Amino acid sequence: MTALIFDCDGVLVDSEALAEGTLIEHLSRWLPDINVSQSLGQALGMTTANILRHVERLSTYPLPANAAERVDTAIEARLARELTAIEGAEAAVRSITLPKAVVSNSRRCRVLASLAGTGLDAAFGDVPIFTAEQVAQPKPDPALYQLAASTLGEAPQDCLVVEDSVAGVTAATAAGMWVIGFIGASHLDDGQAERLRQAGAWRILPHMQGLSDLVDEWQGVISLGGANEANQ
């Protein structure tokens, strides 16, 4: 058996630019002594709470005690108004018949709303969804991917993951899985492909149209007993 696992934000839905804009809006008010946009850097892809901890350490100002909840609520309100699916994501999901799952650092209510609001829930059907609330340490720690493999009854090396962030690629690679680095979302810059390779991505995917071919390539490699070079 093998399984195909998708991150949600920045892979299935084009949410990261909206989330980043909301973070910058709030943090620029709360932490006026730092360049928030620059400071976010590769913290994107982590949970909101971990992003806030990362940025707060760079400032002399404290964040409000309820900062994470306020930011998450604002992000989710904006997603409800503006969110779209990644181009080609629905067709890719429907065309690949492997068992699937979604593994996200967002809270479960956001993932469910994102999939429902873009119609991707119908493409996935009743697949398992794993979110940050289920583990003590979310991505970049491998715990969430380890939980997914265990629940699916799959060996990690029989799982192929699609991720857009360094944190996500790091987590899935550390869990022993194969990882495709997706760079087709609107928030990514030209250097992201190399960053994802350095984090351990096996292949880079610029558009969801190419996912089926990469899945076929991966299945051919593992059927011949190929090792995941990212984990060597």
C-alpha positions as CSV (number, residue, x, y, z in Angstrom):
1,M,0.0,0.0,0.0
2,T,1.0,3.6,-0.6
3,A,-0.6,6.9,0.3
4,L,-0.6,10.5,-1.0
5,I,-0.7,13.2,1.6
6,F,-1.4,16.9,1.0
7,D,-0.6,19.9,3.1
8,C,-3.5,22.3,2.9
9,D,-2.5,26.0,2.9
10,G,-0.4,26.9,-0.1
11,V,-0.9,23.4,-1.7
12,L,-4.6,22.9,-2.0
13,V,-5.8,26.4,-1.3
14,D,-4.1,29.7,-2.1
15,S,-4.3,31.0,1.4
16,E,-0.8,31.9,2.4
17,A,-0.7,35.3,0.8
18,L,-4.0,36.2,2.5
19,A,-2.7,34.9,5.9
20,E,0.6,36.7,5.5
21,G,-1.1,40.0,4.6
22,T,-3.2,39.7,7.8
23,L,-0.2,38.8,9.9
24,I,1.7,41.9,8.6
25,E,-1.3,44.1,9.2
26,H,-1.6,43.1,12.9
27,L,2.1,42.7,13.7
28,S,3.0,46.0,12.2
29,R,0.7,47.7,14.7
30,W,1.8,45.5,17.7
31,L,5.6,45.4,16.9
32,P,6.4,48.8,15.3
33,D,10.2,48.4,15.8
34,I,10.7,45.6,13.3
35,N,10.2,45.0,9.6
36,V,7.5,42.4,10.0
37,S,7.4,41.3,6.3
38,Q,11.1,40.6,6.3
39,S,11.0,39.0,9.8
40,L,8.3,36.5,8.9
41,G,10.7,34.9,6.4
42,Q,10.6,31.1,6.6
43,A,8.4,31.1,9.7
44,L,5.5,30.9,7.3
45,G,4.2,27.3,7.3
46,M,4.4,27.1,11.1
47,T,1.4,27.4,13.4
48,T,0.2,31.0,14.1
49,A,1.4,30.7,17.7
50,N,4.9,29.7,16.6
51,I,5.1,32.4,14.0
52,L,4.1,34.9,16.7
53,R,6.7,33.6,19.1
54,H,9.4,33.8,16.4
55,V,8.6,37.4,15.5
56,E,8.1,38.6,19.0
57,R,11.6,37.6,19.9
58,L,12.9,40.1,17.4
59,S,11.0,43.0,19.0
60,T,11.2,45.0,22.2
61,Y,7.4,45.1,22.4
62,P,5.3,42.4,23.8
63,L,2.4,40.9,21.9
64,P,-1.2,41.0,23.3
65,A,-1.9,37.9,25.4
66,N,-4.6,36.8,23.0
67,A,-2.6,37.7,19.8
68,A,-2.8,34.2,18.3
69,E,-6.6,33.9,18.6
70,R,-7.1,37.5,17.2
71,V,-4.8,36.8,14.2
72,D,-6.4,33.4,13.5
73,T,-9.9,34.8,13.7
74,A,-8.9,37.7,11.3
75,I,-7.3,35.3,8.9
76,E,-10.3,32.9,8.8
77,A,-12.6,35.8,8.2
78,R,-10.5,36.9,5.2
79,L,-10.3,33.4,3.9
80,A,-14.1,33.1,4.0
81,R,-14.3,36.1,1.7
82,E,-11.4,35.6,-0.6
83,L,-10.0,32.1,-0.6
84,T,-9.6,30.2,-3.9
85,A,-8.4,26.7,-4.6
86,I,-4.9,26.2,-6.1
87,E,-5.3,26.0,-9.9
88,G,-5.5,22.4,-11.0
89,A,-5.8,21.1,-7.4
90,E,-9.3,19.6,-7.8
91,A,-8.4,17.8,-11.0
92,A,-5.2,16.5,-9.6
93,V,-6.9,15.1,-6.5
94,R,-9.7,13.5,-8.5
95,S,-7.3,11.9,-11.0
96,I,-5.1,10.1,-8.5
97,T,-6.6,7.0,-7.0
98,L,-4.2,6.4,-4.2
99,P,-5.5,6.6,-0.6
100,K,-5.2,10.2,0.5
101,A,-5.0,12.4,3.6
102,V,-4.5,16.0,4.5
103,V,-1.9,17.1,7.1
104,S,-2.0,20.8,8.1
105,N,-0.5,23.1,10.7
106,S,-3.7,25.1,10.7
107,R,-6.4,24.4,13.2
108,R,-9.0,21.9,12.1
109,C,-11.9,24.4,11.8
110,R,-9.8,26.4,9.3
111,V,-8.9,23.3,7.2
112,L,-12.5,22.1,7.0
113,A,-13.7,25.6,6.1
114,S,-11.0,26.0,3.4
115,L,-11.9,22.7,1.8
116,A,-15.6,23.3,2.0
117,G,-15.4,26.9,0.7
118,T,-13.4,25.9,-2.3
119,G,-15.3,22.7,-3.1
120,L,-12.3,20.5,-2.5
121,D,-14.1,18.6,0.2
122,A,-16.1,16.9,-2.5
123,A,-13.0,15.9,-4.4
124,F,-11.4,14.4,-1.3
125,G,-14.5,12.7,0.1
126,D,-14.1,11.2,3.5
127,V,-10.3,11.3,3.8
128,P,-8.5,11.6,7.2
129,I,-7.5,15.1,8.1
130,F,-4.7,15.7,10.6
131,T,-4.1,19.1,12.2
132,A,-1.8,20.8,14.7
133,E,-4.1,20.4,17.7
134,Q,-3.4,16.6,17.6
135,V,0.2,16.7,18.5
136,A,2.4,18.5,21.1
137,Q,4.9,19.7,18.5
138,P,3.5,20.6,15.1
139,K,5.6,21.0,11.9
140,P,8.6,21.3,11.5
141,D,8.6,18.5,14.0
142,P,7.7,15.1,12.3
143,A,5.1,14.2,14.9
144,L,2.1,15.1,12.8
145,Y,3.3,13.1,9.8
146,Q,4.2,10.2,12.0
147,L,0.6,10.3,13.4
148,A,-0.8,10.3,9.9
149,A,1.3,7.3,8.8
150,S,0.4,5.4,11.9
151,T,-3.3,6.1,11.5
152,L,-3.3,5.3,7.8
153,G,-1.5,2.0,8.6
154,E,1.3,3.0,6.1
155,A,5.1,2.8,6.6
156,P,6.5,6.3,6.3
157,Q,8.6,5.4,3.2
158,D,5.4,4.4,1.4
159,C,3.9,7.9,1.8
160,L,4.3,10.7,-0.7
161,V,3.8,14.2,0.6
162,V,3.1,17.5,-1.2
163,E,4.3,20.5,0.8
164,D,5.0,24.2,0.0
165,S,7.0,25.3,3.1
166,V,10.4,24.6,4.5
167,A,8.7,23.7,7.8
168,G,6.5,21.2,6.1
169,V,9.2,19.6,3.9
170,T,11.4,19.4,7.0
171,A,8.7,17.6,9.0
172,A,7.8,15.1,6.3
173,T,11.4,14.3,5.5
174,A,12.2,13.8,9.1
175,A,9.3,11.4,9.3
176,G,10.9,9.3,6.6
177,M,8.5,10.2,3.8
178,W,9.1,11.2,0.2
179,V,8.3,14.9,-0.4
180,I,7.3,16.9,-3.5
181,G,8.0,20.6,-3.0
182,F,5.1,22.6,-4.5
183,I,5.9,26.1,-5.7
184,G,2.7,27.1,-7.5
185,A,1.0,29.2,-4.9
186,S,0.9,33.0,-5.2
187,H,2.9,33.8,-2.0
188,L,6.2,32.1,-3.1
189,D,9.3,33.8,-4.4
190,D,11.8,32.6,-7.0
191,G,14.1,31.2,-4.3
192,Q,11.6,28.8,-2.8
193,A,12.4,25.8,-5.0
194,E,16.0,25.8,-3.8
195,R,15.0,26.2,-0.2
196,L,12.7,23.2,-0.5
197,R,15.4,21.1,-2.1
198,Q,17.7,22.0,0.7
199,A,15.1,21.0,3.2
200,G,14.9,17.6,1.6
201,A,12.3,17.7,-1.2
202,W,12.6,14.8,-3.7
203,R,11.1,16.7,-6.6
204,I,9.8,20.2,-7.3
205,L,6.3,20.8,-8.7
206,P,5.5,24.2,-10.3
207,H,1.9,23.4,-11.2
208,M,-0.6,20.8,-10.1
209,Q,-0.9,19.5,-13.7
210,G,2.3,17.7,-13.2
211,L,1.4,15.9,-10.0
212,S,0.1,12.7,-11.6
213,D,3.3,12.2,-13.5
214,L,5.4,12.6,-10.3
215,V,3.2,10.2,-8.5
216,D,3.7,7.7,-11.3
217,E,7.5,8.3,-11.2
218,W,7.5,7.8,-7.4
219,Q,5.5,4.5,-7.6
220,G,8.0,3.2,-10.2
221,V,10.9,4.0,-8.0
222,I,9.6,2.4,-4.9
223,S,8.3,-0.6,-6.8
224,L,12.0,-1.2,-7.7
225,G,13.0,-0.8,-4.1
226,G,14.4,2.6,-4.6
227,A,15.6,4.5,-1.5
228,N,14.4,8.1,-0.7
229,E,17.5,10.0,-1.6
230,A,16.3,12.9,0.5
231,N,16.7,10.7,3.6
232,Q,20.1,9.2,2.8
